Structure formats: C-alpha cells, structure tokens
Amino acid sequence: MADLSQKEWDRFEKPEHSHVYKQIATVMHKGISQEEVAQFYSKWADDLQYEKELPEDVYNAPIVTAAAAADGMTAEEKASVRVFDVAAGTGLCSLWLRSHGFQHIDGLDPSEGMLAKARAKNLYDRYICDFITDKRLDINDDTYDVLTVSAGLGEGHIPCCALYEMVRVVKPGGRIVIVTRAQHLETVEEYRDRLEPLMDRLEVEGKWQKLERKIFPGFFLDKEGILWKYQVC
Ligand SMILES: C[S@@+](CC[C@H](N)C(=O)[O-])C[C@H]1O[C@@H](n2cnc3c(N)ncnc32)[C@H](O)[C@@H]1O
C-alpha cells in the first residue's frame, strides 16, 4: 500500500507525518476506484481531520494554486470574476483564493463529506458533488474566468480526459491553474507519458496556451509539486 521503504519511514521527524503519509498512500494506492477515493476522503474529512493533518508546513498546494490564479490580476478583476475550484475538498483553496480577493467561487468535488465541511464555512456559491471526467457537467460553455485544481490528481483521481471539460467551461482568455505532486507524472500510469503530451496537444490544437510550468518545494512534506498555468483560447 504505502510506497515507502523502512528507511524512508524512519526519516519522518514527527509521528503525525508518518500518519498523514499513510493516509495519502492509502487514498492514492494503485487500483483504487473513483468511488473508493470519494468515500475515503469523506471519512478523512470527519472532525476536520483532513485539515488538521495537512497544515501549511506539511502541504502547500492550495497556497501555491491560489497565488498563481491571482498573479497578474487587479483587485477589481479578482472581485468580479467567476472562479471554479475543481476537487474543492473542504475548501482550503477557496480560503486562499478569498484571501487574494476573489469573491465568486463555485466548487466541485465527488466527496460529500469533504464538501460538507466547505459548506459549513460558506466557502462556495455553488456546490457540485460530482467527479470531473469526460462527461459533460451541468455547466454552460465559457462560464468561468478562472479554474483551479489543487491536488486533485493522483491514482483514481482526476483522469487526463477531464482537461477537455475544464477547457470547455472556461471563457476564452480565462486561466486554468493545475497543481499536483510532481512524482505523479512518473508513478501514476494514467498520467505517465499521457498528461503532458495531452496538454501539449491541446496547445497545438489552439485550445489553450501555456503561461507557466514550474516545479516547487513543499507540496507535501519533502515531495515537490508541479504547477501548470494555461490561458484558454
Ligand atoms: C488531496 S484532496 C485536495 C482537496 C483541496 N483541493 C485541497 O487542496 O485541500 C483531493 C480531492 O480530489 C477530489 N477528487 C478525486 N477525484 C476527483 C474527480 N474525478 N473529480 C473531482 N475531484 C476529485 C477528492 O474527493 C478530494 O477532495
């Protein structure tokens, strides 16, 4: 289940770090189904354990995602644009988006338990309990100015084909920010030699244009993150 050797386990400074690593390893194990993923997160959300176990010094994906979404936008733009937070979870990314001045944010997540925590904090205008895949969501074309995905990729998580649906619901000129663990590009079969080639193909087809791609530290403990930022054409 956990993709760690004993040597790697020994390196954790705090016992709670090995616990949260086990949680992540469980929800991202090879062969996990979409439904099992959603159920696992619903249990993890109980008593806000998910948030307690992933403080900023352990997990910075929502911070990095929101900062990249806000970068280059004026205060007026941020106050008026519509944002779609995909894989919203308990709403950590919405909290950071709001701190940057975004005010109109909808959220999608297949885990009812995770979304319930976001709902209790009134973090989204609309709550959509669903998976993003290649299936058409109940959202019109060109609805959003900004789409964010903070850590929604992994084993059994968002599939490559969902990129089409993301592009469809964002307006021309709007931006899409996707952040995940960098390691996933190699370890997750769904993404290996598929995710970035598809991103490139969408660019060649004139669907979007890459603004940024960067590797950053602190995504999750000592694991690096990768961020892509695209502008929809
Ligand atoms: C690590 S959590 C990230 C939550 C939040 N964005 C954050 O940064 O705290 C991953 C989330 O992805 C959601 N998820 C998994 N598969 C998904 C899919 N196909 N579509 C949308 N969300 C999905 C899970 O339910 C879970 O809430």
The ligand as an SDF file (V2000), in Angstrom:
LIG
                    3D

 27 29  0  0  0  0  0  0  0  0999 V2000
   -5.9170   15.9540   -1.7540 C   0  0  0  0  0  0  0  0  0  0  0  0
   -7.6140   16.4320   -1.8670 S   0  0  0  0  0  0  0  0  0  0  0  0
   -7.4480   18.1550   -2.3480 C   0  0  0  0  0  0  0  0  0  0  0  0
   -8.5960   18.9960   -1.8560 C   0  0  0  0  0  0  0  0  0  0  0  0
   -8.3820   20.5060   -1.9280 C   0  0  0  0  0  0  0  0  0  0  0  0
   -8.2840   20.9620   -3.2990 N   0  0  0  0  0  0  0  0  0  0  0  0
   -7.1450   20.8660   -1.1360 C   0  0  0  0  0  0  0  0  0  0  0  0
   -6.1610   21.3350   -1.7260 O   0  0  0  0  0  0  0  0  0  0  0  0
   -7.1710   20.6750    0.0880 O   0  0  0  0  0  0  0  0  0  0  0  0
   -8.1460   15.6760   -3.4010 C   0  0  0  0  0  0  0  0  0  0  0  0
   -9.6030   15.9180   -3.6940 C   0  0  0  0  0  0  0  0  0  0  0  0
   -9.8480   15.4860   -5.0450 O   0  0  0  0  0  0  0  0  0  0  0  0
  -11.1600   15.0020   -5.1000 C   0  0  0  0  0  0  0  0  0  0  0  0
  -11.3160   14.1910   -6.3230 N   0  0  0  0  0  0  0  0  0  0  0  0
  -10.9160   12.9160   -6.5570 C   0  0  0  0  0  0  0  0  0  0  0  0
  -11.2680   12.5120   -7.7870 N   0  0  0  0  0  0  0  0  0  0  0  0
  -11.9040   13.5670   -8.3730 C   0  0  0  0  0  0  0  0  0  0  0  0
  -12.5080   13.7670   -9.6400 C   0  0  0  0  0  0  0  0  0  0  0  0
  -12.5260   12.8300  -10.6100 N   0  0  0  0  0  0  0  0  0  0  0  0
  -13.0850   14.9760   -9.8810 N   0  0  0  0  0  0  0  0  0  0  0  0
  -13.0490   15.9490   -8.9510 C   0  0  0  0  0  0  0  0  0  0  0  0
  -12.4820   15.8180   -7.7280 N   0  0  0  0  0  0  0  0  0  0  0  0
  -11.9250   14.6320   -7.4410 C   0  0  0  0  0  0  0  0  0  0  0  0
  -11.3020   14.2340   -3.7940 C   0  0  0  0  0  0  0  0  0  0  0  0
  -12.6360   13.9660   -3.4420 O   0  0  0  0  0  0  0  0  0  0  0  0
  -10.5830   15.1540   -2.8150 C   0  0  0  0  0  0  0  0  0  0  0  0
  -11.4650   16.0270   -2.1470 O   0  0  0  0  0  0  0  0  0  0  0  0
  1  2  1  0
  2  3  1  0
  2 10  1  0
  3  4  1  0
  4  5  1  0
  5  6  1  0
  5  7  1  0
  7  8  2  0
  7  9  1  0
 10 11  1  0
 11 12  1  0
 11 26  1  0
 12 13  1  0
 13 14  1  0
 13 24  1  0
 14 15  1  0
 14 23  1  0
 15 16  2  0
 16 17  1  0
 17 18  1  0
 17 23  2  0
 18 19  1  0
 18 20  2  0
 20 21  1  0
 21 22  2  0
 22 23  1  0
 24 25  1  0
 24 26  1  0
 26 27  1  0
M  CHG  2   2   1   9  -1
M  END
$$$$
